[in-house]
Amino acid sequence: PQKVVYLILYHIFFLIFVWSYYQTIFAAVGKPTPEFYLSKADVDRLEQEDREDRQQQYLAQMAKDLPLVTRTIGGSIRYCEPCQLIKPDRCHHCSMCGTCVLKMDHHCPWVNNCVGYSNYKFFVLFLGYGLLYCIYVASTSVQYFIKFWNKELDDTIGNGRFHILFLFFAAAMFSISLVSLFGYHLYLVFSNRTTLESFRTPMFRHGPDKDGFNLGSTNNLKEVFGEDRRLWFLPVFTSLGDGLKFPTRVRYDHVEPAPTDSPATEPPDSPDSVGVGDGMSFPTRRTSEDSHQLLNDRQRWAEEGEGELSDRETALTTVQPPGRSRVHVEAET
């Protein structure tokens, strides 16, 4: 009975592991949609511009209707010259695949594919089930390894003892390596970062922000694994969104502010305002209370400084003798 249970559990772990591995390898790489690509006329006009600032102005004009919140380190529109497209947020060009990949995490040689928006859930499950599979193999073979070490194995198995030795050490070593890799990607999932973003902080309109896409652990997990918890552990695609735009921690507006003489329909800091996203019901975090307090203090200091300056000007105007200009009095002061 023990061997039967071992075989049944082994094949369950093995099949779910192979299924995740297959999905990671053969999932189509997510690519930007046509609206992000430049037409031939736009590319020719862009290449004819000699000045870089003119090129950036032209790219900004073409990207004004696209849902973009990230920029280059210099604050410019992210443009991919090989693909001739304006990069969506979190999209990067893979030199191995020769194309831009949506929410690119990294190019993995173990699966011979780019890990990104379309297969990141499969990759995490592949690591998890690979770890579980190796732990199971190591734990079920450890008793036979101990017998081999104590020379208690039956001599009739012949070379099988070396198979046991290899099986235990291979499973144990892969378990150790997968623990760190799986744990690291769980950390990335719960913090809503990619491997590339963990090494290079994404640049937003307000500047670099390593937690720019962080919506909280629960929402970050749902963004990768979906809303239906029954499908979280199955290698089927359930990730939220379209891979082109993502909810952000800081709210951004694409519309121009209303004129000062006309009342705005909704205050910019209203809790009901929605940040740039794809319609997902994720809460949008805005600037923290500490930052608000700092801004309020800065504004209060500025107002007090203006008040002190006005009092000083009033005093100077009051004490100046007849016939002497205010400029002379201030110069002497």
MARNUPA-19713 format. One record per residue (C-alpha): x, y, z negated; residue number from 1; residue in one letter. Coordinates in Angstrom, 3 decimals, decimal comma. Last residue first. Layout:
! MARNUPA-19713
<pt px="X" py="Y" pz="Z" tifi="NUM" zapa="a"/>
...
! end
This chain:
! MARNUPA-19713
<pt px="18,687" py="98,513" pz="-5,069" tifi="333" zapa="t"/>
<pt px="20,411" py="101,250" pz="-3,109" tifi="332" zapa="e"/>
<pt px="19,217" py="99,737" pz="0,154" tifi="331" zapa="a"/>
<pt px="15,691" py="99,328" pz="-1,236" tifi="330" zapa="e"/>
<pt px="15,569" py="103,036" pz="-2,205" tifi="329" zapa="v"/>
<pt px="16,903" py="104,125" pz="1,146" tifi="328" zapa="h"/>
<pt px="14,326" py="102,021" pz="3,019" tifi="327" zapa="v"/>
<pt px="11,525" py="103,455" pz="0,911" tifi="326" zapa="r"/>
<pt px="12,288" py="106,944" pz="2,166" tifi="325" zapa="s"/>
<pt px="13,296" py="109,783" pz="-0,061" tifi="324" zapa="r"/>
<pt px="11,379" py="113,042" pz="0,102" tifi="323" zapa="g"/>
<pt px="9,567" py="112,532" pz="-3,139" tifi="322" zapa="p"/>
<pt px="11,303" py="110,142" pz="-5,497" tifi="321" zapa="p"/>
<pt px="10,801" py="106,352" pz="-5,146" tifi="320" zapa="q"/>
<pt px="9,429" py="104,876" pz="-8,340" tifi="319" zapa="v"/>
<pt px="6,042" py="103,773" pz="-7,029" tifi="318" zapa="t"/>
<pt px="7,174" py="102,346" pz="-3,695" tifi="317" zapa="t"/>
<pt px="9,843" py="100,294" pz="-5,419" tifi="316" zapa="l"/>
<pt px="7,358" py="99,026" pz="-7,958" tifi="315" zapa="a"/>
<pt px="4,878" py="98,025" pz="-5,249" tifi="314" zapa="t"/>
<pt px="7,605" py="96,242" pz="-3,299" tifi="313" zapa="e"/>
<pt px="8,593" py="94,323" pz="-6,421" tifi="312" zapa="r"/>
<pt px="4,996" py="93,355" pz="-7,124" tifi="311" zapa="d"/>
<pt px="4,591" py="92,137" pz="-3,506" tifi="310" zapa="s"/>
<pt px="7,780" py="90,090" pz="-3,734" tifi="309" zapa="l"/>
<pt px="6,633" py="88,508" pz="-6,984" tifi="308" zapa="e"/>
<pt px="3,321" py="87,576" pz="-5,363" tifi="307" zapa="g"/>
<pt px="5,025" py="86,120" pz="-2,308" tifi="306" zapa="e"/>
<pt px="7,215" py="84,028" pz="-4,574" tifi="305" zapa="g"/>
<pt px="4,162" py="82,883" pz="-6,516" tifi="304" zapa="e"/>
<pt px="2,490" py="81,831" pz="-3,258" tifi="303" zapa="e"/>
<pt px="5,609" py="79,981" pz="-2,095" tifi="302" zapa="a"/>
<pt px="5,948" py="78,246" pz="-5,430" tifi="301" zapa="w"/>
<pt px="2,284" py="77,211" pz="-5,286" tifi="300" zapa="r"/>
<pt px="2,734" py="75,814" pz="-1,749" tifi="299" zapa="q"/>
<pt px="5,755" py="73,811" pz="-2,861" tifi="298" zapa="r"/>
<pt px="3,875" py="72,590" pz="-5,909" tifi="297" zapa="d"/>
<pt px="0,962" py="71,498" pz="-3,714" tifi="296" zapa="n"/>
<pt px="3,319" py="69,704" pz="-1,335" tifi="295" zapa="l"/>
<pt px="5,010" py="67,922" pz="-4,229" tifi="294" zapa="l"/>
<pt px="1,652" py="66,975" pz="-5,713" tifi="293" zapa="q"/>
<pt px="0,534" py="65,583" pz="-2,354" tifi="292" zapa="h"/>
<pt px="3,755" py="63,591" pz="-2,114" tifi="291" zapa="s"/>
<pt px="3,213" py="62,199" pz="-5,601" tifi="290" zapa="d"/>
<pt px="-0,381" py="61,365" pz="-4,713" tifi="289" zapa="e"/>
<pt px="0,774" py="59,251" pz="-1,795" tifi="288" zapa="s"/>
<pt px="0,358" py="60,308" pz="1,830" tifi="287" zapa="t"/>
<pt px="-2,399" py="58,392" pz="3,543" tifi="286" zapa="r"/>
<pt px="-3,342" py="54,777" pz="3,375" tifi="285" zapa="r"/>
<pt px="-5,751" py="53,507" pz="5,984" tifi="284" zapa="t"/>
<pt px="-8,001" py="50,711" pz="4,815" tifi="283" zapa="p"/>
<pt px="-8,224" py="47,907" pz="7,396" tifi="282" zapa="f"/>
<pt px="-11,500" py="47,341" pz="9,182" tifi="281" zapa="s"/>
<pt px="-9,880" py="46,652" pz="12,522" tifi="280" zapa="m"/>
<pt px="-11,026" py="48,927" pz="15,344" tifi="279" zapa="g"/>
<pt px="-7,765" py="48,799" pz="17,238" tifi="278" zapa="d"/>
<pt px="-5,713" py="51,250" pz="15,276" tifi="277" zapa="g"/>
<pt px="-4,851" py="54,921" pz="14,956" tifi="276" zapa="v"/>
<pt px="-6,139" py="56,136" pz="11,646" tifi="275" zapa="g"/>
<pt px="-9,771" py="56,354" pz="10,607" tifi="274" zapa="v"/>
<pt px="-11,262" py="59,252" pz="8,708" tifi="273" zapa="s"/>
<pt px="-13,828" py="58,254" pz="6,112" tifi="272" zapa="d"/>
<pt px="-11,539" py="59,177" pz="3,218" tifi="271" zapa="p"/>
<pt px="-11,470" py="62,768" pz="4,505" tifi="270" zapa="s"/>
<pt px="-7,988" py="64,249" pz="4,749" tifi="269" zapa="d"/>
<pt px="-8,543" py="65,930" pz="8,076" tifi="268" zapa="p"/>
<pt px="-11,848" py="67,454" pz="7,020" tifi="267" zapa="p"/>
<pt px="-14,769" py="66,386" pz="9,194" tifi="266" zapa="e"/>
<pt px="-16,959" py="68,384" pz="11,556" tifi="265" zapa="t"/>
<pt px="-14,507" py="71,240" pz="11,590" tifi="264" zapa="a"/>
<pt px="-15,987" py="74,706" pz="11,301" tifi="263" zapa="p"/>
<pt px="-15,362" py="77,007" pz="14,278" tifi="262" zapa="s"/>
<pt px="-13,370" py="80,226" pz="13,857" tifi="261" zapa="d"/>
<pt px="-10,143" py="78,382" pz="13,037" tifi="260" zapa="t"/>
<pt px="-10,211" py="76,390" pz="16,248" tifi="259" zapa="p"/>
<pt px="-10,526" py="72,584" pz="15,865" tifi="258" zapa="a"/>
<pt px="-7,364" py="70,546" pz="15,764" tifi="257" zapa="p"/>
<pt px="-6,432" py="68,680" pz="18,968" tifi="256" zapa="e"/>
<pt px="-7,442" py="65,035" pz="19,091" tifi="255" zapa="v"/>
<pt px="-4,912" py="62,213" pz="18,859" tifi="254" zapa="h"/>
<pt px="-4,948" py="62,153" pz="15,080" tifi="253" zapa="d"/>
<pt px="-2,576" py="60,169" pz="12,899" tifi="252" zapa="y"/>
<pt px="-3,192" py="58,706" pz="9,442" tifi="251" zapa="r"/>
<pt px="-0,266" py="57,285" pz="7,521" tifi="250" zapa="v"/>
<pt px="-0,203" py="53,608" pz="6,610" tifi="249" zapa="r"/>
<pt px="-0,796" py="52,582" pz="10,204" tifi="248" zapa="t"/>
<pt px="-3,312" py="50,400" pz="11,990" tifi="247" zapa="p"/>
<pt px="-1,802" py="48,794" pz="15,102" tifi="246" zapa="f"/>
<pt px="-1,895" py="49,410" pz="18,814" tifi="245" zapa="k"/>
<pt px="-0,876" py="47,312" pz="21,814" tifi="244" zapa="l"/>
<pt px="-0,831" py="43,808" pz="20,301" tifi="243" zapa="g"/>
<pt px="-4,566" py="43,348" pz="20,963" tifi="242" zapa="d"/>
<pt px="-5,905" py="43,260" pz="17,442" tifi="241" zapa="g"/>
<pt px="-6,124" py="40,489" pz="14,871" tifi="240" zapa="l"/>
<pt px="-4,235" py="37,199" pz="14,972" tifi="239" zapa="s"/>
<pt px="-6,377" py="34,044" pz="15,278" tifi="238" zapa="t"/>
<pt px="-4,450" py="31,932" pz="17,797" tifi="237" zapa="f"/>
<pt px="-4,595" py="28,256" pz="16,900" tifi="236" zapa="v"/>
<pt px="-1,790" py="26,523" pz="15,005" tifi="235" zapa="p"/>
<pt px="-4,014" py="25,497" pz="12,060" tifi="234" zapa="l"/>
<pt px="-3,159" py="26,641" pz="8,538" tifi="233" zapa="f"/>
<pt px="-4,981" py="29,981" pz="8,693" tifi="232" zapa="w"/>
<pt px="-7,998" py="28,554" pz="10,476" tifi="231" zapa="l"/>
<pt px="-10,199" py="28,000" pz="7,413" tifi="230" zapa="r"/>
<pt px="-9,174" py="31,447" pz="6,154" tifi="229" zapa="r"/>
<pt px="-11,145" py="33,144" pz="8,913" tifi="228" zapa="d"/>
<pt px="-10,034" py="36,794" pz="8,998" tifi="227" zapa="e"/>
<pt px="-6,876" py="36,383" pz="11,054" tifi="226" zapa="g"/>
<pt px="-3,433" py="34,878" pz="10,434" tifi="225" zapa="f"/>
<pt px="-1,174" py="37,775" pz="11,495" tifi="224" zapa="v"/>
<pt px="-3,302" py="40,840" pz="10,662" tifi="223" zapa="e"/>
<pt px="-4,916" py="38,899" pz="7,835" tifi="222" zapa="k"/>
<pt px="-1,599" py="38,594" pz="6,013" tifi="221" zapa="l"/>
<pt px="-0,952" py="42,320" pz="6,336" tifi="220" zapa="n"/>
<pt px="-4,456" py="43,011" pz="5,059" tifi="219" zapa="n"/>
<pt px="-3,837" py="40,918" pz="1,953" tifi="218" zapa="t"/>
<pt px="-0,336" py="42,257" pz="1,276" tifi="217" zapa="s"/>
<pt px="-1,175" py="45,947" pz="1,659" tifi="216" zapa="g"/>
<pt px="-1,521" py="48,003" pz="4,825" tifi="215" zapa="l"/>
<pt px="2,192" py="48,260" pz="5,694" tifi="214" zapa="n"/>
<pt px="2,556" py="49,598" pz="9,233" tifi="213" zapa="f"/>
<pt px="4,671" py="52,636" pz="8,301" tifi="212" zapa="g"/>
<pt px="6,475" py="50,810" pz="5,519" tifi="211" zapa="d"/>
<pt px="9,986" py="51,314" pz="6,934" tifi="210" zapa="k"/>
<pt px="9,197" py="54,952" pz="7,686" tifi="209" zapa="d"/>
<pt px="11,437" py="57,079" pz="9,862" tifi="208" zapa="p"/>
<pt px="10,107" py="60,546" pz="10,731" tifi="207" zapa="g"/>
<pt px="6,741" py="62,328" pz="10,713" tifi="206" zapa="h"/>
<pt px="6,035" py="61,342" pz="14,311" tifi="205" zapa="r"/>
<pt px="7,122" py="57,799" pz="13,566" tifi="204" zapa="f"/>
<pt px="10,506" py="56,095" pz="13,857" tifi="203" zapa="m"/>
<pt px="10,690" py="52,402" pz="13,057" tifi="202" zapa="p"/>
<pt px="13,433" py="51,361" pz="10,614" tifi="201" zapa="t"/>
<pt px="16,096" py="49,256" pz="12,283" tifi="200" zapa="r"/>
<pt px="17,110" py="45,968" pz="10,641" tifi="199" zapa="f"/>
<pt px="13,711" py="45,181" pz="9,103" tifi="198" zapa="s"/>
<pt px="12,001" py="46,593" pz="12,190" tifi="197" zapa="e"/>
<pt px="13,807" py="44,097" pz="14,433" tifi="196" zapa="l"/>
<pt px="12,803" py="41,181" pz="12,201" tifi="195" zapa="t"/>
<pt px="9,219" py="42,377" pz="12,281" tifi="194" zapa="t"/>
<pt px="7,445" py="44,155" pz="9,485" tifi="193" zapa="r"/>
<pt px="4,029" py="43,865" pz="7,876" tifi="192" zapa="n"/>
<pt px="5,266" py="43,653" pz="4,252" tifi="191" zapa="s"/>
<pt px="3,417" py="40,377" pz="3,573" tifi="190" zapa="f"/>
<pt px="4,418" py="38,953" pz="6,952" tifi="189" zapa="v"/>
<pt px="8,056" py="40,042" pz="6,633" tifi="188" zapa="l"/>
<pt px="8,343" py="38,421" pz="3,188" tifi="187" zapa="y"/>
<pt px="6,821" py="35,247" pz="4,602" tifi="186" zapa="l"/>
<pt px="9,435" py="35,478" pz="7,338" tifi="185" zapa="h"/>
<pt px="12,238" py="35,562" pz="4,765" tifi="184" zapa="y"/>
<pt px="10,788" py="32,654" pz="2,804" tifi="183" zapa="g"/>
<pt px="10,583" py="30,513" pz="5,934" tifi="182" zapa="f"/>
<pt px="14,202" py="31,251" pz="6,825" tifi="181" zapa="l"/>
<pt px="15,524" py="30,705" pz="3,292" tifi="180" zapa="s"/>
<pt px="13,612" py="27,478" pz="2,734" tifi="179" zapa="v"/>
<pt px="14,332" py="26,290" pz="6,274" tifi="178" zapa="l"/>
<pt px="18,082" py="26,106" pz="5,644" tifi="177" zapa="s"/>
<pt px="17,693" py="24,070" pz="2,450" tifi="176" zapa="i"/>
<pt px="15,122" py="21,741" pz="3,988" tifi="175" zapa="s"/>
<pt px="17,334" py="21,177" pz="7,045" tifi="174" zapa="f"/>
<pt px="20,150" py="20,071" pz="4,730" tifi="173" zapa="m"/>
<pt px="17,911" py="17,703" pz="2,746" tifi="172" zapa="a"/>
<pt px="16,342" py="16,120" pz="5,832" tifi="171" zapa="a"/>
<pt px="19,743" py="15,541" pz="7,454" tifi="170" zapa="a"/>
<pt px="21,231" py="14,184" pz="4,216" tifi="169" zapa="f"/>
<pt px="18,382" py="11,743" pz="3,611" tifi="168" zapa="f"/>
<pt px="18,135" py="10,482" pz="7,187" tifi="167" zapa="l"/>
<pt px="21,902" py="10,031" pz="7,568" tifi="166" zapa="f"/>
<pt px="22,191" py="7,917" pz="4,415" tifi="165" zapa="l"/>
<pt px="19,107" py="5,881" pz="5,268" tifi="164" zapa="i"/>
<pt px="20,452" py="5,213" pz="8,741" tifi="163" zapa="h"/>
<pt px="23,742" py="4,197" pz="7,169" tifi="162" zapa="f"/>
<pt px="21,919" py="1,621" pz="5,037" tifi="161" zapa="r"/>
<pt px="20,164" py="0,303" pz="8,131" tifi="160" zapa="g"/>
<pt px="23,496" py="-0,944" pz="9,431" tifi="159" zapa="n"/>
<pt px="22,852" py="-4,355" pz="7,871" tifi="158" zapa="g"/>
<pt px="19,400" py="-4,646" pz="6,289" tifi="157" zapa="i"/>
<pt px="20,287" py="-8,139" pz="5,016" tifi="156" zapa="t"/>
<pt px="22,706" py="-6,756" pz="2,451" tifi="155" zapa="d"/>
<pt px="19,801" py="-5,745" pz="0,232" tifi="154" zapa="d"/>
<pt px="20,398" py="-2,382" pz="-1,303" tifi="153" zapa="l"/>
<pt px="21,673" py="-2,144" pz="-4,882" tifi="152" zapa="e"/>
<pt px="25,045" py="-0,602" pz="-4,086" tifi="151" zapa="k"/>
<pt px="24,476" py="2,201" pz="-6,603" tifi="150" zapa="n"/>
<pt px="24,728" py="4,819" pz="-3,859" tifi="149" zapa="w"/>
<pt px="22,566" py="2,733" pz="-1,529" tifi="148" zapa="f"/>
<pt px="19,961" py="2,317" pz="-4,264" tifi="147" zapa="k"/>
<pt px="20,020" py="6,069" pz="-4,834" tifi="146" zapa="i"/>
<pt px="19,596" py="6,643" pz="-1,082" tifi="145" zapa="f"/>
<pt px="16,637" py="4,265" pz="-1,093" tifi="144" zapa="y"/>
<pt px="14,955" py="6,306" pz="-3,817" tifi="143" zapa="q"/>
<pt px="15,760" py="9,533" pz="-1,966" tifi="142" zapa="v"/>
<pt px="13,981" py="8,383" pz="1,211" tifi="141" zapa="s"/>
<pt px="10,479" py="9,506" pz="0,285" tifi="140" zapa="t"/>
<pt px="11,632" py="12,861" pz="-1,110" tifi="139" zapa="s"/>
<pt px="13,891" py="13,637" pz="1,855" tifi="138" zapa="a"/>
<pt px="11,213" py="12,808" pz="4,438" tifi="137" zapa="v"/>
<pt px="8,583" py="14,844" pz="2,584" tifi="136" zapa="y"/>
<pt px="10,908" py="17,802" pz="2,133" tifi="135" zapa="i"/>
<pt px="11,772" py="17,717" pz="5,837" tifi="134" zapa="c"/>
<pt px="8,107" py="17,665" pz="6,878" tifi="133" zapa="y"/>
<pt px="7,167" py="20,474" pz="4,481" tifi="132" zapa="l"/>
<pt px="10,005" py="22,638" pz="5,787" tifi="131" zapa="l"/>
<pt px="9,029" py="21,944" pz="9,387" tifi="130" zapa="g"/>
<pt px="5,414" py="22,645" pz="8,451" tifi="129" zapa="y"/>
<pt px="6,347" py="26,062" pz="7,119" tifi="128" zapa="g"/>
<pt px="8,767" py="26,955" pz="9,906" tifi="127" zapa="l"/>
<pt px="6,303" py="25,917" pz="12,609" tifi="126" zapa="f"/>
<pt px="3,521" py="27,727" pz="10,748" tifi="125" zapa="l"/>
<pt px="5,579" py="30,930" pz="10,861" tifi="124" zapa="v"/>
<pt px="6,293" py="30,399" pz="14,561" tifi="123" zapa="f"/>
<pt px="2,658" py="29,674" pz="15,394" tifi="122" zapa="f"/>
<pt px="1,578" py="32,889" pz="13,657" tifi="121" zapa="k"/>
<pt px="4,220" py="34,801" pz="15,622" tifi="120" zapa="y"/>
<pt px="3,000" py="33,379" pz="18,931" tifi="119" zapa="n"/>
<pt px="1,188" py="36,137" pz="20,856" tifi="118" zapa="s"/>
<pt px="2,486" py="39,098" pz="18,852" tifi="117" zapa="y"/>
<pt px="6,145" py="38,189" pz="19,111" tifi="116" zapa="g"/>
<pt px="8,644" py="35,365" pz="19,103" tifi="115" zapa="v"/>
<pt px="10,420" py="35,226" pz="22,438" tifi="114" zapa="c"/>
<pt px="10,972" py="31,747" pz="23,794" tifi="113" zapa="n"/>
<pt px="13,571" py="29,006" pz="23,971" tifi="112" zapa="n"/>
<pt px="12,114" py="27,430" pz="20,810" tifi="111" zapa="v"/>
<pt px="15,411" py="27,009" pz="18,973" tifi="110" zapa="w"/>
<pt px="16,937" py="29,878" pz="20,972" tifi="109" zapa="p"/>
<pt px="14,575" py="32,358" pz="19,254" tifi="108" zapa="c"/>
<pt px="14,229" py="35,826" pz="20,765" tifi="107" zapa="h"/>
<pt px="13,213" py="38,206" pz="17,992" tifi="106" zapa="h"/>
<pt px="10,193" py="39,875" pz="16,397" tifi="105" zapa="d"/>
<pt px="8,619" py="41,557" pz="19,414" tifi="104" zapa="m"/>
<pt px="5,336" py="43,274" pz="18,709" tifi="103" zapa="k"/>
<pt px="4,437" py="43,035" pz="22,409" tifi="102" zapa="l"/>
<pt px="7,336" py="41,826" pz="24,560" tifi="101" zapa="v"/>
<pt px="8,915" py="43,884" pz="27,352" tifi="100" zapa="c"/>
<pt px="10,383" py="41,727" pz="30,101" tifi="99" zapa="t"/>
<pt px="13,584" py="40,028" pz="31,217" tifi="98" zapa="g"/>
<pt px="13,086" py="36,989" pz="28,979" tifi="97" zapa="c"/>
<pt px="16,698" py="37,032" pz="27,778" tifi="96" zapa="m"/>
<pt px="17,042" py="40,828" pz="27,895" tifi="95" zapa="s"/>
<pt px="13,967" py="41,229" pz="25,715" tifi="94" zapa="c"/>
<pt px="12,497" py="44,735" pz="25,890" tifi="93" zapa="h"/>
<pt px="10,706" py="45,936" pz="22,783" tifi="92" zapa="h"/>
<pt px="7,104" py="46,629" pz="21,747" tifi="91" zapa="c"/>
<pt px="6,381" py="47,769" pz="18,190" tifi="90" zapa="r"/>
<pt px="4,167" py="50,613" pz="19,498" tifi="89" zapa="d"/>
<pt px="3,576" py="50,438" pz="23,232" tifi="88" zapa="p"/>
<pt px="6,557" py="51,067" pz="25,511" tifi="87" zapa="k"/>
<pt px="6,058" py="53,443" pz="28,400" tifi="86" zapa="i"/>
<pt px="6,776" py="51,446" pz="31,524" tifi="85" zapa="l"/>
<pt px="9,365" py="51,073" pz="34,247" tifi="84" zapa="q"/>
<pt px="10,228" py="47,467" pz="33,279" tifi="83" zapa="c"/>
<pt px="13,993" py="48,014" pz="33,622" tifi="82" zapa="p"/>
<pt px="13,735" py="51,681" pz="32,451" tifi="81" zapa="e"/>
<pt px="11,750" py="51,045" pz="29,285" tifi="80" zapa="c"/>
<pt px="10,471" py="54,323" pz="27,825" tifi="79" zapa="y"/>
<pt px="9,893" py="55,216" pz="24,177" tifi="78" zapa="r"/>
<pt px="8,632" py="58,806" pz="24,055" tifi="77" zapa="i"/>
<pt px="11,083" py="61,107" pz="22,318" tifi="76" zapa="s"/>
<pt px="11,729" py="61,832" pz="18,624" tifi="75" zapa="g"/>
<pt px="15,506" py="61,455" pz="18,826" tifi="74" zapa="g"/>
<pt px="15,399" py="58,100" pz="17,056" tifi="73" zapa="i"/>
<pt px="12,786" py="57,012" pz="19,603" tifi="72" zapa="t"/>
<pt px="9,103" py="57,433" pz="18,904" tifi="71" zapa="r"/>
<pt px="6,225" py="55,601" pz="17,265" tifi="70" zapa="t"/>
<pt px="2,587" py="56,734" pz="17,109" tifi="69" zapa="v"/>
<pt px="1,333" py="55,787" pz="20,571" tifi="68" zapa="l"/>
<pt px="-2,263" py="55,139" pz="21,621" tifi="67" zapa="p"/>
<pt px="-1,938" py="56,352" pz="25,243" tifi="66" zapa="l"/>
<pt px="-3,750" py="59,479" pz="26,453" tifi="65" zapa="d"/>
<pt px="-0,767" py="61,836" pz="26,081" tifi="64" zapa="k"/>
<pt px="1,664" py="59,283" pz="27,504" tifi="63" zapa="a"/>
<pt px="1,917" py="60,779" pz="31,009" tifi="62" zapa="m"/>
<pt px="2,509" py="64,281" pz="29,637" tifi="61" zapa="q"/>
<pt px="5,033" py="63,020" pz="27,105" tifi="60" zapa="a"/>
<pt px="6,902" py="61,224" pz="29,884" tifi="59" zapa="l"/>
<pt px="7,058" py="64,459" pz="31,907" tifi="58" zapa="y"/>
<pt px="8,271" py="66,423" pz="28,920" tifi="57" zapa="q"/>
<pt px="10,883" py="63,756" pz="28,221" tifi="56" zapa="q"/>
<pt px="12,128" py="63,928" pz="31,799" tifi="55" zapa="q"/>
<pt px="12,307" py="67,701" pz="31,615" tifi="54" zapa="r"/>
<pt px="14,358" py="67,451" pz="28,424" tifi="53" zapa="d"/>
<pt px="16,712" py="65,003" pz="30,108" tifi="52" zapa="e"/>
<pt px="17,520" py="67,368" pz="32,940" tifi="51" zapa="r"/>
<pt px="18,134" py="65,935" pz="36,385" tifi="50" zapa="d"/>
<pt px="14,519" py="65,093" pz="37,232" tifi="49" zapa="e"/>
<pt px="14,466" py="63,034" pz="40,416" tifi="48" zapa="q"/>
<pt px="14,253" py="59,803" pz="38,434" tifi="47" zapa="e"/>
<pt px="11,005" py="60,882" pz="36,784" tifi="46" zapa="l"/>
<pt px="9,480" py="61,908" pz="40,119" tifi="45" zapa="r"/>
<pt px="10,378" py="58,565" pz="41,641" tifi="44" zapa="d"/>
<pt px="8,982" py="56,678" pz="38,635" tifi="43" zapa="v"/>
<pt px="5,752" py="58,682" pz="38,761" tifi="42" zapa="d"/>
<pt px="5,355" py="58,014" pz="42,489" tifi="41" zapa="a"/>
<pt px="5,984" py="54,304" pz="41,975" tifi="40" zapa="k"/>
<pt px="3,305" py="54,187" pz="39,293" tifi="39" zapa="s"/>
<pt px="4,307" py="53,997" pz="35,673" tifi="38" zapa="l"/>
<pt px="3,233" py="51,040" pz="33,545" tifi="37" zapa="y"/>
<pt px="1,461" py="51,568" pz="30,211" tifi="36" zapa="f"/>
<pt px="-2,003" py="51,511" pz="31,813" tifi="35" zapa="e"/>
<pt px="-1,223" py="48,081" pz="33,304" tifi="34" zapa="p"/>
<pt px="-1,292" py="46,159" pz="29,971" tifi="33" zapa="t"/>
<pt px="1,878" py="45,483" pz="27,994" tifi="32" zapa="p"/>
<pt px="3,122" py="41,878" pz="27,812" tifi="31" zapa="k"/>
<pt px="2,495" py="39,128" pz="25,247" tifi="30" zapa="g"/>
<pt px="4,699" py="36,116" pz="25,936" tifi="29" zapa="v"/>
<pt px="2,654" py="33,064" pz="26,864" tifi="28" zapa="a"/>
<pt px="2,559" py="30,391" pz="24,176" tifi="27" zapa="a"/>
<pt px="4,560" py="27,376" pz="25,356" tifi="26" zapa="f"/>
<pt px="7,304" py="27,230" pz="22,754" tifi="25" zapa="i"/>
<pt px="5,453" py="28,401" pz="19,655" tifi="24" zapa="t"/>
<pt px="2,387" py="26,310" pz="20,495" tifi="23" zapa="q"/>
<pt px="4,513" py="23,192" pz="20,949" tifi="22" zapa="y"/>
<pt px="6,308" py="23,721" pz="17,632" tifi="21" zapa="y"/>
<pt px="3,002" py="24,197" pz="15,832" tifi="20" zapa="s"/>
<pt px="1,647" py="20,958" pz="17,331" tifi="19" zapa="w"/>
<pt px="4,906" py="19,121" pz="16,560" tifi="18" zapa="v"/>
<pt px="4,651" py="20,110" pz="12,874" tifi="17" zapa="f"/>
<pt px="0,960" py="19,203" pz="12,686" tifi="16" zapa="i"/>
<pt px="1,777" py="15,805" pz="14,213" tifi="15" zapa="l"/>
<pt px="4,760" py="15,105" pz="11,932" tifi="14" zapa="f"/>
<pt px="2,980" py="16,060" pz="8,728" tifi="13" zapa="f"/>
<pt px="0,040" py="13,790" pz="9,552" tifi="12" zapa="i"/>
<pt px="2,352" py="11,044" pz="10,826" tifi="11" zapa="h"/>
<pt px="4,322" py="11,013" pz="7,579" tifi="10" zapa="y"/>
<pt px="1,195" py="11,063" pz="5,439" tifi="9" zapa="l"/>
<pt px="-0,109" py="7,916" pz="7,134" tifi="8" zapa="i"/>
<pt px="3,265" py="6,157" pz="7,083" tifi="7" zapa="l"/>
<pt px="3,915" py="6,879" pz="3,408" tifi="6" zapa="y"/>
<pt px="0,411" py="5,760" pz="2,480" tifi="5" zapa="v"/>
<pt px="0,965" py="2,481" pz="4,329" tifi="4" zapa="v"/>
<pt px="4,352" py="2,023" pz="2,670" tifi="3" zapa="k"/>
<pt px="2,809" py="2,464" pz="-0,770" tifi="2" zapa="q"/>
<pt px="0,000" py="0,000" pz="0,000" tifi="1" zapa="p"/>
! end
